[in-house]
Amino acid sequence: MNIETRIKEIRESKRIKLAEVAAVLEVDVSNYSKLEKRGSKLSIEQLEKIAKALDVTLIEILSGKPQNSEPSQNEKALQKQNEELKKRVEGLEDALKDKELINRNLTEKLTICEEYLNEILEGLFTDIAIEENHFGTLVYLDNNNIVKITNKELEELSSEKLDEIYSHDTTYEFSDHEIEETMKELFTNEKHRKLSSLIMWTGMIKDEMFVKYFKKYIVHTNPTVQQMMRMVKFENNPLGVKGFDSRTGFELD
């Protein structure tokens, strides 16, 4: 006799309606009817729920042995193994939940770190551009109007007017030459080089402009860095260095 037939016979012998079993399992009657017909394809967890709804043991559904019969040694062993397996599965499920939570927390923290490091590097770039006059145009919003002022025009304004301008959110427009000069200062001036290089080595800066000039002024011009990168086997290639091989490190062009 198969499991589907046993479940049906037990249910009918106890005069339990499909709707009553479905209610215990918290499913629709039509869905339970389909579930019952799966028979041997039902999971242990599903069979246990059905057994509970029918007020019988799992062993009775699996073996057909009456509920009031003393289970054999084999059946007792099977029941014990099933309980142990359930505990192991529950333990694994809890461990997976903990791992997912840890991964989610780590991802959130890494995202915050990445955003923070990008802000620091972009702020450092802007500070250098302002300090060295390596920007062509200042842009700000005044009463919903976009206002652009050249660097030369800024030099002619009064301190009061400058204070008024900088009270708005401002940004800057750079020419290719101004970017080049600012990046050179960022990665070669001793005052900025260590911090900017440290941030780049984290691999969290994805901006192609920063990566390009970091490779130009630090990676490709420093023999010590080149030697280190040839010796160390990197797990990834955050800087996109040409000739990278994750098994052997990478060669510089």
HELIX and SHEET records of a PDB file:
HELIX    1   1 ILE A    3  SER A   13  1                                  11    
HELIX    2   2 LEU A   18  LEU A   25  1                                   8    
HELIX    3   3 VAL A   29  GLU A   36  1                                   8    
HELIX    4   4 GLY A   39  LYS A   41  5                                   3    
HELIX    5   5 ILE A   44  LEU A   54  1                                  11    
HELIX    6   6 LEU A   58  SER A   63  1                                   6    
HELIX    7   7 GLN A   73  GLU A  131  1                                  59    
HELIX    8   8 ASN A  151  GLU A  155  1                                   5    
HELIX    9   9 SER A  159  TYR A  166  1                                   8    
HELIX   10  10 ASP A  176  THR A  188  1                                  13    
HELIX   11  11 GLU A  190  TRP A  201  1                                  12    
HELIX   12  12 GLU A  208  PHE A  214  1                                   7    
HELIX   13  13 LYS A  215  VAL A  219  3                                   5    
HELIX   14  14 PRO A  223  MET A  231  1                                   9    
SHEET    1   A 3 ASN A 145  THR A 150  0                                        
SHEET    2   A 3 THR A 137  ASP A 142 -1                                        
SHEET    3   A 3 THR A 170  GLU A 173 -1                                        
SHEET    1   B 2 PHE A 244  ASP A 245  0                                        
SHEET    2   B 2 GLY A 249  PHE A 250 -1                                        
END                                                                             
